[in-house]
């Protein structure tokens, strides 16, 4: 559902999925809301013409999903502050949004027994979602 928004923002999405059959124990609606917040932020705040990386990896007891992009403005804020309610990466942004998306993503991950956090390195923004792995028996 976000491909059109990402293309409109001139973003090249690169998927690096370790395997095709990674299963998580999760609520579909809550997990969709997390992804909606992450990809919405990417479409609004990533540097136009850059690449966005989406990686999924089996971590043993969890599946880790990482979304990385280069910000279109300088990220002069710490990851901890960015995760707080009503905080936006650049206070001068005039795009729509309440500044709640990352905080909501973190709360929804915790509700599902998972974890969500962000990392900032210069202008590189990285969001990491970990959810409990579901053991599936393949027949």
FIKOLDO-410209 format. One line per 8 residues: for each residue x, y, z of N, C-alpha, C. Coordinates in steps of 0.02 Angstrom, whole numbers. Layout:
<rs>
X Y Z X Y Z X Y Z; ... $
</rs>
This chain:
<rs>
40 -60 0 0 0 0 42 64 0; 105 58 18 148 117 21 191 126 -41; 188 79 -88 233 84 -146 223 149 -184; 160 171 -192 148 233 -229 177 293 -193; 168 297 -126 195 353 -88 271 353 -91; 302 294 -86 374 290 -88 401 308 -157; 367 286 -209 387 304 -277 379 379 -288; 325 407 -262 312 479 -269 368 520 -236 $
396 492 -182 451 526 -147 519 509 -179; 517 474 -236 577 456 -273 625 415 -230; 598 364 -195 638 321 -152 644 252 -183; 703 225 -180 718 159 -205 720 110 -146; 669 69 -140 664 23 -83 701 -42 -99; 745 -61 -54 784 -123 -62 766 -170 -5; 739 -228 -23 722 -279 27 779 -329 33; 798 -342 94 848 -393 108 818 -440 160 $
779 -486 136 745 -534 179 786 -598 180; 806 -619 240 849 -677 248 818 -741 219; 754 -751 231 718 -810 206 648 -789 189; 615 -831 150 546 -817 132 497 -834 188; 515 -879 231 468 -903 282 489 -884 352; 484 -820 367 494 -795 434 425 -781 464; 411 -813 521 345 -807 551 352 -775 620; 304 -731 635 303 -699 701 237 -713 736 $
238 -708 802 177 -709 842 156 -636 851; 104 -616 817 86 -545 819 12 -536 802; -13 -480 822 -80 -457 804 -73 -420 738; -108 -442 687 -102 -412 621 -118 -337 619; -170 -317 655 -189 -246 654 -137 -203 689; -111 -227 745 -60 -188 781 5 -185 741; 23 -241 711 86 -242 672 78 -198 610; 20 -199 578 8 -155 521 15 -82 542 $
-11 -65 600 -6 5 624 67 25 633; 108 -20 659 180 -6 666 210 7 597; 196 -37 549 224 -30 482 198 33 448; 135 49 460 106 110 431 144 171 458; 159 172 522 196 228 551 266 231 523; 300 174 518 369 174 493 372 196 420; 332 164 378 335 180 307 307 249 292; 259 272 332 235 340 325 290 390 339 $
329 378 392 385 422 408 437 420 352; 451 361 326 500 356 271 476 398 212; 413 390 193 388 427 134 389 502 144; 381 525 207 382 597 222 451 626 232; 496 588 264 558 617 290 623 592 260; 619 541 215 681 516 185 704 563 129; 768 566 118 798 607 65 774 581 -3; 743 625 -42 719 606 -109 777 580 -151 $
764 528 -189 815 500 -233 862 452 -198; 851 439 -134 895 393 -97 864 324 -91; 902 279 -61 879 211 -51 852 202 19; 803 158 25 775 137 89 787 62 93; 816 40 148 830 -31 157 783 -61 209; 753 -117 191 711 -155 236 741 -224 243; 763 -240 303 795 -304 316 755 -343 367; 749 -408 358 718 -452 407 767 -508 421 $
772 -525 486 822 -574 506 796 -616 564; 810 -681 561 794 -726 615 847 -718 669; 826 -697 728 872 -685 784 869 -741 836; 838 -797 820 831 -852 868 761 -853 897; 749 -814 949 682 -812 980 639 -757 951; 668 -712 912 631 -657 883 648 -650 808; 605 -614 774 619 -594 705 630 -518 708; 684 -495 680 702 -424 680 688 -395 611 $
652 -339 610 639 -302 549 671 -234 558; 715 -216 511 750 -152 515 734 -111 453; 717 -48 464 704 -1 409 755 55 416; 795 65 363 848 117 364 839 165 306; 849 229 321 847 279 268 890 340 289; 906 380 239 941 443 251 888 498 256; 892 538 309 844 591 321 854 648 271; 799 681 253 804 737 207 828 801 242 $
829 800 308 856 856 347 904 829 399; 945 871 425 992 850 476 956 825 539; 977 767 563 948 739 624 989 762 683; 972 819 709 1009 849 764 971 836 830; 954 773 841 915 752 898 936 681 917; 933 665 980 952 597 1001 894 549 988; 910 485 982 859 434 971 810 432 1029; 834 440 1090 790 438 1149 740 495 1147 $
762 554 1130 716 611 1127 667 603 1069; 690 577 1013 647 566 955 591 517 971; 603 470 1016 553 420 1034 500 447 1082; 511 504 1111 463 533 1158 400 555 1122; 345 557 1158 282 579 1129 287 652 1106; 257 666 1050 251 733 1021 317 763 999; 369 721 989 433 746 966 441 730 893; 466 780 855 481 771 785 555 785 775 $
583 752 725 655 757 713 679 827 698; 638 865 664 655 934 646 595 977 664; 602 1019 714 545 1058 738 517 1104 685; 555 1118 632 531 1163 581 489 1127 528; 482 1062 533 443 1025 483 372 1050 483; 345 1056 423 276 1078 418 232 1025 386; 254 963 387 214 909 361 163 888 413; 113 851 390 61 828 436 90 778 484 $
59 771 541 80 722 590 82 751 660; 75 707 708 71 730 777 136 720 816; 184 683 787 244 667 824 234 608 870; 181 570 859 167 512 901 187 445 870; 200 443 806 210 381 769 261 333 799; 320 358 815 372 313 842 354 289 912; 326 333 952 305 315 1019 250 263 1016; 203 271 971 149 222 962 178 155 939 $
225 157 891 256 95 868 290 58 925; 323 94 968 356 63 1026 305 31 1073; 251 67 1087 198 41 1131 165 -21 1101; 151 -20 1037 119 -77 1004 165 -138 1001; 229 -127 993 277 -183 994 278 -215 1063; 280 -173 1115 281 -199 1184 217 -238 1199; 159 -215 1176 96 -250 1186 98 -321 1158; 140 -331 1107 145 -396 1075 205 -437 1100 $
235 -414 1154 293 -449 1181 357 -436 1143; 358 -383 1105 417 -366 1065 452 -304 1089; 493 -277 1045 533 -219 1061 538 -175 998; 541 -110 1008 551 -63 953 595 -7 978; 646 9 938 688 66 954 717 95 890; 743 155 895 775 187 838 848 202 854; 887 206 801 957 226 807 970 280 756; 1011 328 774 1029 383 729 1104 386 725 $
1130 389 663 1201 396 652 1209 448 597; 1224 510 617 1226 565 569 1156 576 542; 1148 570 476 1083 577 444 1050 509 431; 1082 454 453 1053 388 445 1004 374 501; 942 359 482 890 342 530 876 268 523; 877 233 579 865 161 579 813 144 632; 759 110 611 706 87 656 710 11 659; 711 -16 719 718 -89 729 658 -114 767 $
621 -160 737 564 -192 767 581 -266 778; 573 -289 839 582 -360 854 518 -387 883; 493 -442 853 433 -475 878 448 -549 889; 412 -580 936 424 -650 951 416 -694 889; 461 -740 882 461 -787 826 407 -840 838; 372 -858 786 323 -913 790 356 -975 759; 354 -1028 795 380 -1091 770 326 -1124 727; 340 -1130 664 293 -1160 617 319 -1227 595 $
275 -1276 595 293 -1341 570 275 -1344 497; 324 -1356 455 313 -1358 383 294 -1429 365; 238 -1437 332 214 -1505 313 224 -1518 240 $
</rs>
